[in-house]
Amino acid sequence: MGRTPVSLPNIFGPCSSSRAMISRAGHAQMRRALYMPALVASRHDPAVKAFGDRLRATGMAPKAVIGACMHKLAILIYGVLRSGSRSTCRSRCRNLTFMTVSDPDAP
């Protein structure tokens, strides 16, 4: 899918401030098709949001987090196509705990 991190060659000597970039090798149309859904899912889908938040907490670069969310979506799409059944949040959110508010006036 072209998400492999590639380090840039240091032409002017060692530079610790340069970050690795996402590789352009792979299926460009798939990257293009999954980019915006990954952005939306990382904000609104509970499973992908928790996954992205966990990666951001470890200090991963924002573009790399989007690439990882794209990979997560590709795996979910393949699972739905292979099984022939709908994907449910309950099956994807096994390890997530949701906060429930019993008192409507609670913050």
N, C-alpha and C positions, 0 to 999 in steps of 0.2 A: 504494500500500500504506500510505500515511500515515506515511512515515518522514522527510519533509521537515523539516529543522530550522527552527524559527521562533524569532526573538528576541522576548523579552517586552518590552512597552513600558515605558520608565522613567517611572513616575508621579512619583517623588520625586527626580528628577534622575539624572544619569549614575551608573551603578554598574558597576564593572568586575568585581565578583564574581559577577554573575548569569550563568548559563550558558544556552545555547539549549536548548529542549526539543523533543521529538519531536512533530510535528504530529498532530492528531487527525483531520485530513482523510484520506480514503481508506477502504479496506475494513476496518472494525473486526473483522469475523469472521476475516479472514485474519490480521490482527495477533494476535488472540487465539489462533488455531490454531497459529501459528508461534512464539509466544513461548517456551513450554517446550521444544519441539524445538531451538530455537536455543540455549537455555541448555545442554541436554545435548550438542549437537553442538560447542559451543564448548569443552567440557571433554573430550570423548571422540573426536570425529571428527578425524583428523589434518589434513585440509585446512582445515576450518573453525577448528580450534584454532590452526593456524599463522596463518591470516588474522586472527583475533581478537587473538592475541598481537602481531602486527605493528601493528595499529591501537592497542592499549593502549600499546605502546612509543612511539608518536608523541604520546601524551598525550590521546587521545580519551576523552570521558566514558564511563563504564561502560554507561549506558543506550544511548548512541549506538552502542557496539560491539555490543550485543545487537541493535539495529535493523539494523546492517550484516550481522550473521550471519543475521538473518531474511531479508534481501534475498538473501544468498548461497544460502540454502536454497531460496528461491523460484526462483532461477535454475536450481539443480540439479534441482529437481522438474520444472520446465518442460522442461529438456533430456531428462530421462528419458521424460517423456510424449511429447515430439516424436519422439524417436528410436525409442521402443518397446523399447529394450534396457536391461539393468540398469546401474546406475551402479557403477563399480568405483573403489576408492581409487587404483589405478594411474593411471587417466585424470584424476582430480582432483588428484593429488599429483605432477605433472610436475616442479615446481621445488623439491620438498622433498627434503632429504637425511635419511636415518635413520641414527642411530648404531647400528652393530652391534658386539656384544661377542663376541670370539672366545674370551676366557678367562672361564670362569664365575666365577672368584674376583675378577675385576676389579671395581672400584666402579662 
